[in-house]
Amino acid sequence: MSNASNERAQRVRHFVEQQILPRELELGAHDQAAAVLAAELQIKARAAGVFGNFYPGSPITRLADYLAVAAEEGRSEFAPAILGCDATLDTWMLDRHASGEQRERFLLPLLRGEQVPCYAMSEPDSIGSIPATMGSRADWHGDHWRLSGRKWFICRAARADFATVIARTGDGPVGTALSMLLVPTDSPGFHFIRPLALLGRQQGQGELRFDEVKVAPQQVLGDPGQGIALMQRRLGLGRLLRAAHWLGLAQRCFDDLCARVHSPRGELARLGDKQLVRGRVYQVYRDIAAARGLLRDAADKFDLGMANAIEVNLAKLAASDALSGAADSAMQIMGAEGLSELSPLSGIYRHARTTHILDGTDDALVSTVGRDLLAATATGKPFDSRAPSLHLGKVTP
């Protein structure tokens, strides 16, 4: 870990512990007061120098060095939004693929914390893991595109200033038929339809509809038809960023579990002497440590520009399992208190369950990893288990 990373991680830890954790119950209300509070905390985060920790231009330039910072950001499920992490992936994509005009219009406001982005891919009538089933279209009309379609379960849909929309711009093979469009949410024909609760709780997901939205050529990210390639570039980093935050939340659950065992109530119940309690402590710690190692491996290869499709998916799956197991065990040790509003664990538990579906469902990723491993180990192919993705011929941009 670099000195810059270690110093920033300590500052983030202090800010999250002092400013965010004490206000989680208020932030979890997801009402107007919660939105105002989040905005106030974001101003404080910028003043404290802990906003946009992995943005382009940050002192932390390697993903592997950012992991320690991300773990501290992830200690609260509300911290990533407050600290600007929700825009990290968009700033990364825009920094590498935006034109000069797009950088001025979309990237710079993100870097200053002045705008909120959303990414509109999933659709009600399509299969998220099969891009060819997408129905949203942008048809060419002389000197502009006209976008129509629906998207749902879109993070930050209600408060975004612009959306990166995946839409069909051609009728050929899916590899050249989709494009990424940068669409301001105040564009005529851009509609926020409704919020969509996850497990009975509002978490910022929503549904969008586009009715003949005018999209200028200058609003296409990259070139028309590059949508699939850009989606793949976005996907790997996105999964690693999420996994890093999930492990921070898992570590918090482990810390809370151990704190309960060592508390006066835990001592009274002799929790530390019980074999099943010790087994849970072992299992949670092992799962976090294993996931952390997989994440570090994937991040190192990402920084080197090596192929890492298998490594990314393994890290995402392991981090999701580690968080779910940590939350479940912490709740079990905490007892009824862990199920109530007296503890943040009920919210963390529901958040953990969504990680097995969002950013790629477990079932789809397990199937993909199995397929890729079989392809990499096919008869006659040299296989190096230290870098399995190199045998797939897919290189990280």
N, C-alpha and C positions, 0 to 999 in steps of 0.2 A: 504494500500500500504506500502511495506517495505521501509526502508531508502535507501537500495541499489537500489530499483526500482525507487524511486523518484529522487535520484541523477542521475541515468543513464538517466532517461527521460529528465531531464533538459539539460544534455550534448548533447543528441541526438537532442533535439529541437534547441539548439544553432548551431550545425553542419549543420542541414538541412536548417535552415534559412540563415546561413552565406555562406555556401559552395555549396548547391545544388539548392535552389530556384532561385538564380540569373543566373544559367547556364541552366535552363530547356529548353529554346529555342534551345540551341546547342545540348543538350542531346536528344531532340525530333527529331533531324534530322535522327537518326538511321543510320548514315554512319560511315566510318572509323574514322573520326575525333571525332565523338560522342563516339565511342568505346574507343579511346585513352583517352578522357577526363574522361569517367567513370572509367577507370583503374587508372588514376591519383587520382581521388577523393577517390577511394577505399583505396589506399595507405595512403592518409590523414586520412581516417576514422580509419584505424588500428592504426595510430600514435596517434590519438585523443582518442583511447580507446572506440570507439562506433561501433566497428565491431563485428558481431557474438553475439548479445546481449542475445540471448536465446539458444546458443550452449551448449552442454554438458560441464560441468565444469564452466559455467558462474556463477557469484554471484547470478543471478536471477534463481531460481530453480522451482518456481511455475508459471504455466501458468497465473493464476489470477494476480500475481504481474507483469508479463510481459506486460499485456494489456496496461498499461499507456505508456510504452516504445514503444510498437507497434504503438500506436496512433500517436506518434511523428515521427516514421519511415514512417508512411503512409501519412504524409502531402504532400509529393511529390510522384507521381507515379513512379519516377525514383529512389527514395531513397532505397527501399527494395533491389534492385540489388546491389547498391553501398555499402550498409551496411552489405551485406552478408546474408540478410534474405532469399533470394531465395534458399539457401542451408540448412536452418534451419531444414526443414522436413527430408531431407536426412541424416543430422547428427544425428537427433533423431532416425531415423530407424536403421541406422548403429550402433549407440551406444548400442542399445538394442538387435539387432539381428545378427550382423556381427561376424564372426569368428575372431580369432586373426590375421590371415593373411589378411582378408578383412579389418580389422581396420587399419592395417599398410598401405595397398595399396590404400584404398579409403577414410577412415574416417579422418585420420590424415592430409592429404593434404587439405581436406575441412576445417578443423578447423584452418589451417594456412592461408586460403584464397588463396591457390595455384592452386586449381582446381575448375571447374564449373560442376555441375551435371545437368542431365535432367531426366525426368520421362516419359517413353514411354509406354502409354497404349492405347489411342484412335487409331482407324484404319479406313481407307476409306470405307471398306465394312462390318463393324460391327456396332452394336448399343452400344454406350458408356456405357449406364446404364445396359446392359445385358452382363455380362462377357462371358456367354456361346457362344456368337456369334463371339468371337475373333478368327482370323484365323492364326495369327503368331504361328509358331511351332518350337520347338527345339527337334530334334530326336537324340536318343542315337546311337553313332557310336563307340563301343568298349570301349574307355576310355574318351570320351568327347561328348558334345552335338554339334549339328550343327543347328544354328538358321537361319530361313528364314521367311520373311514377310515384311509388311509395317506398318508404324505408321505415323500419321499426327496430325497437330495442337499440336506439342510438344514444350513446352516453352524451350528456350535457346538451341534449337536443333543445331543451326549453330556454337555455341561457346563452347559446352559442351566437357568435357574431358572424361566423361563416362556417360552411360545411365543405368538406372534401367529399364529393359525391362520385361513386362508381356507377357509370351508366354505359349502356351500349350505344356506340356511335357508328357502328357498321354492321353489316350482315354476314361477314365472312367468318372464318374460324375464331373461336373465342380468344385465342392468343393475340389477335389483332383487332378485335371488335369492341373492346372495352376501353374507356378512357377515364382519367381522374379529372374532375371539374371542380374548380374553386368557386363556390357560390355564396355570396353574402346572404344572410338570413332575412334581410329587409328587401330582397328582390321581389318585385311583383310576381305573384303566383307561388311563392314559397310559404308553406303553411305548417305550423306546428299543430298537430291534431290532438294529441292527448299524452299525458304521462303514463308510463307503464310500470307498475309496481313489480318488484321481484321478491318472492316469498312474503308477500303482504307488506312490503316496506318500500317507500319511495327512495330510489338510489340514483336518480338523475336520468333514467332511461325514458325514451319517448318515441313517438311516431311522427313522421314527417310525410307531407305530400307535396309534389311539384306539379303545378298546372301550367304548362307552356312557359316555363321560366326562361327568359332570354339569357343566354350565356355567350359572351364574346369570345372570339378565338384566343384572346389574351388570358382567358380564365382557364385554359386547359393546362394542367401541370404536365410538363414534359411535352410529348407529341401525342396527337390523337392515335389511339390504338395501342398505347403503351400501358394501359391500365393493369393488365396481368403482371407485367414485369415490375411495375411500381408497387403493386399489392404485395408481391413476394418480398421485395426489399423492405417494405414496412412491417411485414408480419413477423419476421425473425426478431428484429430489435424490439418490437412491441411486446412479444411474449417474454423476452428476457427482462425488460423493464418491469413488467407486471410481476414476474416471478420474484424479482429482487424485493419488491415491496411486500409481497405475501410472506416472504421469509422473515422480514422485519416484524410483521404482525404475529407470525408463529413464535418468534423469539419472545415477544411480549407475553404471549399466552404461557410459554414455558416459565418465564420469570414470575408471573402471577401464580402459577401452579406451585412453584417452589416456595414462594412467599407465604402461601396459605399453609403449606406443610410446616414451615418454621414459625408460624404465628402462634400466639398464646392458645388460640382455639385448636390449631393443629397439634400443638404439644399436648393439650388436654386430651385430644382424641388419639394421641400416639400415632399419628398418620405416618411418620417416618419409619415406624417399626413394622408397618404392614407391607407384606410382600407384593400385593397387587398395586399399591401406591408406588413402590419402588419400580415395579415393572412399567408403569405408565411414565415415570420420570425417564427411565432408560429409553423407552420406545420413542417418546417425543424428541428427546435430545438426539437420538440416532437418526431419526428421519430428517431433522433440521440439518444436522451435520452432513448427511449424505446429499441432500438437495443443494446445500451450499457448495459442496465440491463439484457437483454436476453443473451448477450455474457458473462457477468460476471457470471451469473447462470451456463451456460454451462462450463465455465472455472473452476469454483469452483468444479463442479461435476467431471470434468476430473481429477483434482488434487487429488480428494478423491478416484479415481478409480471406481466411480459409473457409472452405465449405463446412457448414455446420448445421444442416437441417436436422439430422438425427440428434445432435447434441442439444439444440434449442428445444426440441419437443420433449426430450427426456427431462430437461431442467424444468420446463413448465409443468409437466405431469408430477414430478417429484415435489416441487414447491407447493402445488395444490394439495397433494396428499399430506405433506408436512403440516400445512396450515389447518386442514380439516382435523387431523389427528390431534394437534395441539389444542385447538379450541374445544374439541370434544372431551379430552382428558382434563383440561382445566375446569370445564363445567362440572364434570363428574366429581372432582375433588372439592369444588366449591359448594356442591349441593344445590339446594333450592335457591340460594342467593345468586348462583351463577345463571339461573334461568330468569332472573328478575331484572328490573331497571336499576337495581342497586349495583349491578356489575355490567361492564361493556360486553361481556362474553356472548350474550344472546344475539347482539348485533353482529359481532365478529363471526359467530357460528353461521348465521344466515349468509353473510358475505362470503365465508369460506365455501359454502355449498355452491354459490354461483360461479366460483372459479373453475369448477369441473365442466362448465358449459361455455362460458364466455371465452373469447380468444381461441376458440377451437375446442370442441367437446373431447372429453377423455376418450370416448370410444373411437372417434375419428383419428385422433393422434396416435393411439395405441396401434390401430390398424396400419397407419402410415409408417410408423417406426418399424413395425414388423415387416412390412413390405420392403422398406428401404434396406433393412438389415439382410433380408434374403437376397435382394438384388446385389448388395455389396459382397455377399459371401458366396455368390454363384460359383459353380465348378469352373476351375481354371483362373479365377480372379485372385490376385494377391490381396489379402485382407489384413489391415492393421487395426486392431481394436482400439488403439489410442486415438485414431482419427477416422472413424468409420465413414463419415460423410464424404471424405475425399474420394471414395470409390464410386460415388454416385455421379460425379462429373458436374456437380452444381456448386459454383463458386459464389461466395457472399460478395456483393458489390462493395 
